[in-house]
Amino acid sequence: MPEETHDLFEIMTTTRSMRRLKTDPVPDKLIRKILEAGVAAPSGGNMQRWRFLVVKDPKVKKTIGGYYKRAWDEIVSPRYGAGEPAPGTSRERFKRMLDAAQHLADHIHEAPVWIIPCMGGGAGTRTSGSSVYPAVQNMLLAARALGLGATLTTLYLNFEKEVDAALGLPADVRSYALLPIGYPMGRFGPVRRIPLEEVVYQDRWGQPFRR
């Protein structure tokens, strides 16, 4: 079992998307700690309108996993396959990422636990995610700190109505992501990002960041 880590900056710089997960059960006490981290996140006006759906039922996961795989096979995989690698990523690394994403599509229903963050209030707005995704990031960091693998995915939203029905969501509630969680098959490692100088400006758009 992976060891826990407690250094915040180490956690942030080694929280990779772990798409290959073991089927070993995850103790409820660890899932509770992840959820507590999500609830600790800020939300607009501190209204705390997020709700978290924990999914363990194999039938529910199998049903939604089928829609997820369709979304990957029919929509997302062809688009990625025809595109270029992400900035700072070699074609070889890009292929490894696509292989891992294919594995997730084939096996997402086998991940022992899913967490699906939701929020009520009907149709979302441009700022709705600001009250949801901080909680998502907190949960991803908490999973990493506990030695658990996870990733944020929204591919299932290509079949949103069907997935909402499978989850029994009320008409005025929307889901914002799916986090499959389990013990990782691989090892955690440093994330790869392009240099700060390429993404940070100072005072006005386009002006170099002065350190």
Sequence and secondary structure as in RCSB ss.txt:
>XXXX:A:sequence
MPEETHDLFEIMTTTRSMRRLKTDPVPDKLIRKILEAGVAAPSGGNMQRWRFLVVKDPKVKKTIGGYYKRAWDEI
VSPRYGAGEPAPGTSRERFKRMLDAAQHLADHIHEAPVWIIPCMGGGAGTRTSGSSVYPAVQNMLLAARALGLGA
TLTTLYLNFEKEVDAALGLPADVRSYALLPIGYPMGRFGPVRRIPLEEVVYQDRWGQPFRR
>XXXX:A:secstr
       HHHHHHT      B  S   HHHHHHHHHHHHTS  GGG   EEEEEE  HHHHHHHHHHHHHHIIII
IHHHHHTS   TT  HHHHHHHHHHHHHHHHHGGGSSEEEEEEEESSS  TTGGGGTHHHHHHHHHHHHHTT EE
  B GGGGGHHHHHHHHT  TTEEE  BEEEE BSS         GGGT B SSTT B   
